[in-house]
Amino acid sequence: MGTLVAGANAALTGENPGLTSVLVGLGWDVIPSRGPASELVPLTLLCGADGRVLSDAHLVFFNQIASPEASVTFQGDDDTEQIDVDLSRVPDAVSKIVFAVYADPEMRGPGTFAAVRSAYIRVARPDGRELVRFDLPAANRDTITAMMFGELYRHRTDWKFRALGQGYTTGLRGLAADFGFDL
């Protein structure tokens, strides 16, 4: 399927019959500095048809590494972060799974994506063979404190991937407000 641009989507299960699980890899480089560096934290949100997280239990991150039914789990580290998604176990109430990253202000002070380079999200088969990739465009990210990299979403009976690259200047608070979860 290849490399996507922001806003583009790709059919995953429609073009790959029998595909029941995928590996989602997130990656980035941070330019080293002598001052405090941003601590980037991946966050996966399982959302209903209204675009809101089903419950706080449907947030997958470092303190909660699996969704309640274990359809979404943080796993390997061949990329900066890897998330396994068992599409066959995702509850019917989930219409999309959003993959975001935020700069944790509690780790090293308020951080941004200013020093982040080569950020990407990729979707691969469980064996690692890449199906689709989105390299986030280089941009001025001096005020960006959270970013949605991409999402898996249901389209009729199939699963698709959409490249997003949408930044937030309001960090985790902005994600919480948009997706309806508690901090």
Salt bridges, closest charged atoms under 4 A:
GLU39 OE1 - ARG108 NH2 3.57
ASP79 OD1 - ARG122 NE 2.87
ASP127 OD2 - ARG129 NE 2.84
GLU130 OE1 - ARG122 NH1 3.71
GLU130 OE1 - ARG133 NH1 3.51
ASP135 OD1 - ARG133 NE 2.87
GLU151 OE1 - LYS96 NZ 3.78
GLU151 OE2 - ARG162 NH1 2.36
